[in-house]
Amino acid sequence: MKELFESHNLKLIEDFLKQQIDNLEEERLELERKQQDVQWLCDFFEYSKSLETTEEIYTKHFPERYMIATPCSETDSMYEMDMELRRIVTSEPFNNIQILNPYGYILDFESLLNNKFKPLFSTVSIRDLPEEKSKYIKTIPEGDYICCRAKILFENFNVSFLKDYCSKNNIKKGFVVACEYLKSLNDPVHSPYEIQILEK
C-alpha cells in the first residue's frame, strides 16, 4: 500500500482495492461453504442421535444428491467393499472433492424385502460434482422416498414390515439407498441405516 500511494498512480491504487474486494469475496464464499459443511455434519450427528430402529414407515422428500459409488460383487467382504470405496475416494478426480456423511449402499430391492443384504454399490455422499466426469459418480434422483430404519449389517435383520407395506401398496420395484447413521464408532454392525426407496 505504501508503495502504491508513493507512486501517485490512482489507477494502480483503484485496481489494487478492487482486487482486494474480489479476494475478500472469495474468502467469504469459502468460509460460507465451510460453515455449511460443518452445519451439515452437526445435523447428521443430531439426526443420528434420534434414529431408532422401529417398524415405522414414513415418507421424505430428497433433492437431487450425488454419491461416489463403487460396484459390489456377491463375493466381496465388508472390508473389501470399504477399502475399494476408500481407494476411489482418494484418487483423481475425487481427492479434492468435499466428502459428506453418510456412507451407505445402493441395495437390491427384492433381496432387501427378503431380509438379505445384497449391496449393488458401496457409496459416500459428496457436496458437488467434480469437473471431470467419472463412472463412479451416481446421481440420486430427487423425489419422495419411502423410508424406514434397520440394522442391515446385523446378521438377523428383519424388514418383513417393509415387505408387507410394499405388498399392500403394490410396490414391486424400487431404487433403494441405505444411509448409515452412527450410534457408536466402535460398533458399526449395529449402526442403524435409513432405508430410502424411490418407487419405480
Secondary structure, 3 states (H helix, E strand, C coil): CHHHHHHCCHHHHHHHHHHHHHHHHHHHHHHHHHHHHHHHHHHHHHHHHHCCCCCCCEEEEECCEEEEEEECCCCCCHHHHHHHHHHHHCCCCCCCCCEEEEEEEEECHHHHHCCCCCEEEEEEEECCCCCCCCCCEEEECCEEEEEEEECCCCCCCCCHHHHHHHHHCCCCCEEEEEEECCCCCCCHHHCCEEEEEEEC
